[in-house]
Amino acid sequence: MEREVEGLVRVTRDAHAAVFGYKHHHVSITSVDATSRLPLYVISRILIDYLTKQLEEARTAAEKKKAAHRKAHYF
């Protein structure tokens, strides 16, 4: 369990960073407008597609580099 220090609670800890957030004792959002879900969905899809494309390009570049190294040293 995380320890609360002066109202701040550690949310997550990574190898290089710790993220802190403020712990509220009340709920400020009681309802969500359904029309706000579509823009959030569109933005999330754009981000996911962009990150997937970047990952695929990195894999392709690594495979090409590995193939070029193999061709230069073993054939």
C-alpha positions in Angstrom: 0.0 0.0 0.0 1.3 3.4 -0.9 2.0 5.9 1.8 0.3 9.3 1.7 2.7 12.3 2.1 1.1 15.8 2.5 -1.9 14.9 0.4 0.1 13.4 -2.5 -0.2 9.7 -3.3 2.2 7.9 -5.6 0.1 6.6 -8.5 2.8 4.5 -10.3 6.5 4.0 -10.2 8.6 3.3 -13.3 12.3 2.6 -13.7 13.0 6.3 -14.5 10.0 8.2 -13.1 7.5 8.3 -10.3 4.1 9.8 -10.9 2.2 11.5 -8.1 -1.5 12.4 -7.9 -3.7 14.2 -5.5 -6.2 12.0 -3.6 -9.7 13.5 -3.5 -12.2 12.5 -0.8 -15.2 13.4 -2.9 -16.5 12.6 -6.4 -16.8 15.6 -8.6 -18.1 13.9 -11.8 -21.5 12.4 -11.3 -22.5 11.9 -14.9 -20.8 11.6 -18.3 -22.3 13.0 -21.5 -22.5 10.3 -24.1 -21.5 12.7 -26.9 -18.1 13.1 -25.4 -17.2 9.4 -26.0 -16.9 9.7 -29.8 -14.1 12.3 -29.8 -12.3 10.4 -27.1 -12.6 7.2 -29.1 -11.4 8.9 -32.3 -8.4 10.4 -30.5 -7.5 7.1 -28.9 -7.7 5.3 -32.2 -5.5 7.8 -33.9 -2.9 7.4 -31.1 -3.1 3.6 -31.1 -2.7 3.5 -34.9 0.2 5.9 -34.9 2.0 4.0 -32.2 1.4 0.7 -33.9 2.7 2.1 -37.2 5.9 3.4 -35.4 6.4 0.0 -33.8 6.0 -1.8 -37.2 8.4 0.6 -38.9 11.0 0.0 -36.1 10.6 -3.8 -36.5 11.0 -3.6 -40.3 14.1 -1.4 -39.9 15.6 -3.8 -37.4 14.9 -6.8 -39.7 16.5 -5.0 -42.7 19.5 -4.1 -40.6 19.8 -7.7 -39.3 19.5 -9.1 -42.9 22.1 -6.6 -44.2 24.5 -7.6 -41.4 24.0 -11.3 -42.1 24.5 -10.8 -45.8 27.7 -8.7 -45.2 29.3 -11.2 -42.8 28.1 -14.6 -43.8 27.6 -14.7 -47.6 
